[in-house]
Structure formats: structure tokens, C-alpha cells
Amino acid sequence: MNEPERNQQDNTSHEKNHHAPQPYWKRVHLHWGLWLGIVLITIALLVYILSVNLALVPRSWQHQPQPAATSK
């Protein structure tokens, strides 16, 4: 008679000690791919910002002279 009762107690104590895995969104920060993506995006943003919108030679903002209007 004690056998089923003891098995039942063992199962409940085992279930209490067993930790359920955390959801993916809570443990994703441990994955190397996430950090690689963050580093690459950060580098891309810095290159874009520091290169003035990816222009190799910054444009001067001087206005071009307008051509003379032709009169009829």
C-alpha cells in the first residue's frame, strides 16, 4: 500500500524541482546571433551618420546660378 503513495510523493517533489525553460524572448539575449546583429547594425548606422548619408564627397550647399531668362 505504501508503494503507490511513495511514488506519488516522489513525482510531486520531482516536478517542483524541475524548472520550466524560460520563454525564448527572455533568453534570446544569450544567443550570439543577436549580438552579432546588434554590432553590425550599430556599425552600419555609424558609417551612415559619419559619412553624411553615404556621400563620398560632401556636397556644397551653394546655389547654382540660374540661367538668364530668355525673353521673346
TORLO-448966 format. One record per residue (C-alpha): residue number from 1; residue in one letter; chain; x, y, z. Coordinates in nm, 4 decimals. Each point is the difference from the previous one (the first is absolute). Layout:
<rs>
- NUM/A/A/X/Y/Z
...
</rs>
This chain:
<rs>
- 1/M/A/0.0000/0.0000/0.0000
- 2/N/A/0.2858/0.2378/0.0648
- 3/E/A/0.1493/-0.0560/-0.3451
- 4/P/A/-0.2479/0.2115/-0.2068
- 5/E/A/-0.0069/0.2660/0.2680
- 6/R/A/0.3784/0.0271/0.0022
- 7/N/A/0.0175/0.0208/-0.3827
- 8/Q/A/-0.2556/0.2757/0.0048
- 9/Q/A/0.2054/0.1980/0.2514
- 10/D/A/0.3162/-0.0501/-0.2061
- 11/N/A/-0.1747/0.1279/-0.3133
- 12/T/A/-0.1275/0.3143/0.1681
- 13/S/A/0.3378/0.0831/0.1526
- 14/H/A/0.1682/-0.0581/-0.3362
- 15/E/A/-0.2455/0.2326/-0.1735
- 16/K/A/0.0737/0.2756/0.2506
- 17/N/A/0.3740/-0.0239/-0.0608
- 18/H/A/-0.0340/-0.0090/-0.3779
- 19/H/A/0.0277/0.3536/-0.1383
- 20/A/A/-0.2015/0.0774/-0.3073
- 21/P/A/0.2118/0.1602/-0.2732
- 22/Q/A/-0.0376/0.3741/-0.0335
- 23/P/A/-0.1840/0.1349/-0.3026
- 24/Y/A/0.2196/0.0720/-0.3029
- 25/W/A/-0.0419/0.3762/0.0207
- 26/K/A/0.1470/-0.0054/0.3530
- 27/R/A/0.3085/-0.2045/-0.0899
- 28/V/A/0.0661/0.1300/-0.3517
- 29/H/A/0.2563/0.2508/0.1317
- 30/L/A/0.2302/-0.2952/0.0702
- 31/H/A/0.0147/-0.0988/-0.3684
- 32/W/A/0.3111/0.1053/-0.1933
- 33/G/A/-0.1999/0.0807/-0.3142
- 34/L/A/-0.1912/0.2774/0.1730
- 35/W/A/0.3191/0.1710/0.1145
- 36/L/A/0.1589/-0.0369/-0.3433
- 37/G/A/-0.3061/0.1664/-0.1539
- 38/I/A/0.0075/0.2829/0.2532
- 39/V/A/0.3700/0.0643/-0.0671
- 40/L/A/-0.0469/-0.0034/-0.3788
- 41/I/A/-0.3003/0.2332/0.0145
- 42/T/A/0.1882/0.2373/0.2298
- 43/I/A/0.2982/0.0068/-0.2367
- 44/A/A/-0.2303/0.0619/-0.2978
- 45/L/A/-0.1713/0.2881/0.1806
- 46/L/A/0.3318/0.1575/0.0979
- 47/V/A/0.1327/-0.0244/-0.3568
- 48/Y/A/-0.3222/0.1563/-0.1326
- 49/I/A/0.0038/0.2845/0.2506
- 50/L/A/0.3713/0.0769/-0.0192
- 51/S/A/0.0128/-0.0125/-0.3795
- 52/V/A/-0.2757/0.2589/-0.0433
- 53/N/A/-0.2629/-0.2324/-0.1435
- 54/L/A/0.2564/-0.2193/-0.1797
- 55/A/A/0.1184/0.2855/-0.2213
- 56/L/A/0.3666/-0.0495/-0.0810
- 57/V/A/0.0546/0.3709/-0.0530
- 58/P/A/-0.2256/0.2299/0.2006
- 59/R/A/-0.1968/0.2297/-0.2255
- 60/S/A/0.0327/0.3723/0.0359
- 61/W/A/-0.3266/0.1718/0.0653
- 62/Q/A/0.0759/0.2944/-0.2277
- 63/H/A/-0.2743/0.0713/-0.2452
- 64/Q/A/0.0791/-0.0297/-0.3667
- 65/P/A/-0.0532/0.3240/-0.1903
- 66/Q/A/-0.3257/-0.0008/-0.1883
- 67/P/A/0.0297/0.0229/-0.3770
- 68/A/A/-0.1075/0.3328/-0.1430
- 69/A/A/-0.3642/0.0013/-0.0886
- 70/T/A/-0.0577/0.0160/-0.3689
- 71/S/A/-0.2326/0.2748/-0.1083
- 72/K/A/-0.2031/-0.0066/-0.3185
</rs>
